[in-house]
Amino acid sequence: MFRFIVRRLLQLIPTLFGLSLLLFIWVRRLPGGPEDAILGERATPEMRAAIRRSMGLDEPILVQYGRFVQRLLRLDLGTSTSTKRPVVEEFLERFPGTIELTITALVIAIGVGIPLGYLAARRRGQLLDHLSVGGSLVGICVPIFFLAYVLKAIFSENLGWFPSSGRQDPTIEATRITNFFVLDGLMTREWDAAMDALWHLVLPGLALASIPLAIIVRITRASVLEVLNEDFVRTAEAKGLTERTVRGRHVLRNSLLPVVTSIGLLTGGLLSGAVLTETVFAFTGIGAFIYEAIGQRDYPVLLGFIMIISVVYVLVNLLVDLSYSLIDPRVRVR
């Protein structure tokens, strides 16, 4: 197991190197430049040239990339051209909000998707099966931003059950320790702050969970149907094992491998889908900040945030690979 982890971590080096190169080239190919974002359209050529010299943009592209990699190794992601703050500080301030939102969406998608997909497979051809399949198709087809606006209009603006924006009520005097608002409230025993932060996560979490939930339902249903037809399931039933044992130990456990794989892949989608969700609900996370950075051509923010999200995505998939041997003893990590 240890050798596998070390080998996978070493494999991250060329992956992240190639990703950093692609991102660097892509950002440099965007129309306009940071000098346009800083100076505006009325800037003189002399002013633009001065900004480019100060930011090192007049040097050869390989020199710029080499300095970019050196800064990455020092965890120096530069300074935002829009907020004039270090990108690392912006990240540490905003990333906890996106993590809270992503975890909420995953809890909803996994907590509802796996049981619903399993029940749909066990009741194949019945009403629950038809409803789950039809509902999953609708969940995949409906865009996240459209569902977010619908949820916001119905449950926030019309019914007033949930807040419409933000991560927490600004009138609440909450203690900040980790910038995870729910966790901070629990650590400091400020229960009202924790509940209010959790209440702010409900609507954006539901919107963000819609597509992963639909995918998990369909994959779980298909995987369970496949396992139900295996010989070892019929053998377990013939031995007189209880239905609970057959379902939990033989059917569900052997059906989880493709589901876990999809969850690992969906995590990256949740981080990218948060851009739309956070924008609709004015949720102060990295998604909304990246959206603003694209419009303002804030190169340091785009490069730094996308690289960090990529590292998180790769590490999540590493955890998925490690979980295989825990779910199915037949799968051994070598």
C-alpha angles and dihedrals in degrees: 000000000000092000090050092052092048092047092050092048090052089050088059091068098071090037094055091040092056091044093051090051093050092047092048092052093043094051092047089053094056114113116262121007144238091278089062091050092049101039103026129224095301095063117126122238089250091056092048092050091050092052092048091051092049091051095042093242092132092065125093114286093243091054090050091050092048091054090046091055091047090053090049091054089052090046087243106141095174131240126303112248091211103045097024089225128120112271091230091059091049090049095049090049098048107027095073089061092054091046091052090049093047093049090049091052091047093050090052094044096046097036093053103025101056097047092042093049091047094049091046090055093047089051097041113175094014129111095269091053093051092046094049094048093046092045092050091053090052091047092053094046099047111086115238095234092052093050089046091055091047093050091046093049095047106036100029111029100029104030098023093215097131135028116263101217147011134035098266142002105275090217091066113095100220128173114239117215109141101005087243094121097199093045092046091053091051094046093050093038090238092146095176091056092048093049093046092051090048090049090054089056097057102081099037089043092054092048093048092045096054099090097037089048092053092047094048091050092053096044093046092049093049093045094049092048089053094049093047089065094052120113095236091061092053089046091052091050091047090053089061098249115163118263090243091056093047093048098044104035102031111021108031097035093051091046096057101077097080090039092054090048091053091047090056091051093045092055091070089048090053092054091051094040089055088076091073096036095049091048093054094047096037087238111173100230136118093273094065091042092053089050090055092044091055091054092047094042091235098175099184092053094047094048096042099044096044091049092051092047089049091053090050091049093051092048091050090055089049088056089049091055091049092050092060093078091049094051097042118025089201089069108078122186111227 
